[in-house]
Amino acid sequence: MQLYSYFRSSAAYRVRIALGLKGVAFEYVPVHLVKGEQRDDRYRALNPQSLVPVLIDEGRVITQSLAIIEYLEERHPNPRLLPGAPAERARVRSIALSIACEIHPLDNLRVLQYLVRTLGVSEEAKNVWYRHWIDLGLSALESQLANDRATGTFCHGETPSLADICLVPQLANARRYNIPLDAYPTLTRIDSSCRALDAFAVAAPERQPDTA
Ligand SMILES: N[C@@H](CCC(=O)N[C@@H](CS)C(=O)NCC(=O)O)C(=O)O
């Protein structure tokens, strides 16, 4: 398996965690997003969306981190990243999607670059934008998790799931932008439990072959 990744990409970080939890070996292929390598013809031939991650398995090209993780879940069912019962699976997916669909796309590199380079927004206004969408999403998630008995050591019970796989990279991203996280005690507690696990630690941005 090959994973096209960038050390700071939170979507690629999700897949790195999933591969680690599943114990699946892979070759790391770096794509330098700040240099714009995701827009090179060669990469676009692989993924016309010009986004990382991309997973290649037995010649199949799979894009979109959550699709990749569900593919890994089906190919390597243990340990499970989604619970067995439909309502529990829905809860885990709902937490994961609230990060992957509601928070992450608004604070993605190309969105921030468009604000600054095309719309002429100042760096300060860009940071206000970033913080607004992060805080809105994390506040909602904090209330959701803090008030639900299904929340345990991890987002759902006592084992890491797809929800934690989405949470940890998003909080790492927030920290990089110096967003205070004190208002999210449940999220930061879960984040610490996750980061104490090997699969999460090895997947961290500071431990990748292209870490700068
Ligand atoms: N929904 C996609 C999001 C992928 C994505 O946004 N990747 C970012 C890095 S986290 C990227 O490649 N950005 C390139 C750019 O903004 O030009 C997924 O989950 O895979």
The ligand as an SDF file (V2000), in Angstrom:
LIG
                    3D

 20 19  0  0  0  0  0  0  0  0999 V2000
  -12.5390   15.5760    2.3890 N   0  0  0  0  0  0  0  0  0  0  0  0
  -11.1660   15.3030    2.0540 C   0  0  0  0  0  0  0  0  0  0  0  0
  -10.3450   16.4960    2.4220 C   0  0  0  0  0  0  0  0  0  0  0  0
   -8.9400   16.3670    1.9110 C   0  0  0  0  0  0  0  0  0  0  0  0
   -8.1860   17.6720    2.1270 C   0  0  0  0  0  0  0  0  0  0  0  0
   -8.7880   18.7230    2.2950 O   0  0  0  0  0  0  0  0  0  0  0  0
   -6.8570   17.5980    2.1130 N   0  0  0  0  0  0  0  0  0  0  0  0
   -6.0830   18.7800    2.2820 C   0  0  0  0  0  0  0  0  0  0  0  0
   -5.0500   18.6060    3.3620 C   0  0  0  0  0  0  0  0  0  0  0  0
   -5.7970   18.3070    4.9280 S   0  0  0  0  0  0  0  0  0  0  0  0
   -5.3800   19.1240    1.0010 C   0  0  0  0  0  0  0  0  0  0  0  0
   -4.9270   18.2560    0.2890 O   0  0  0  0  0  0  0  0  0  0  0  0
   -5.2950   20.4180    0.6880 N   0  0  0  0  0  0  0  0  0  0  0  0
   -4.6610   20.8730   -0.4930 C   0  0  0  0  0  0  0  0  0  0  0  0
   -5.0130   22.2850   -0.7800 C   0  0  0  0  0  0  0  0  0  0  0  0
   -5.7140   22.8890    0.0300 O   0  0  0  0  0  0  0  0  0  0  0  0
   -4.5580   22.7720   -1.8160 O   0  0  0  0  0  0  0  0  0  0  0  0
  -10.6860   14.0550    2.7820 C   0  0  0  0  0  0  0  0  0  0  0  0
  -11.2180   13.7670    3.8480 O   0  0  0  0  0  0  0  0  0  0  0  0
   -9.7950   13.3570    2.2630 O   0  0  0  0  0  0  0  0  0  0  0  0
  1  2  1  0
  2  3  1  0
  2 18  1  0
  3  4  1  0
  4  5  1  0
  5  6  2  0
  5  7  1  0
  7  8  1  0
  8  9  1  0
  8 11  1  0
  9 10  1  0
 11 12  2  0
 11 13  1  0
 13 14  1  0
 14 15  1  0
 15 16  2  0
 15 17  1  0
 18 19  2  0
 18 20  1  0
M  END
$$$$
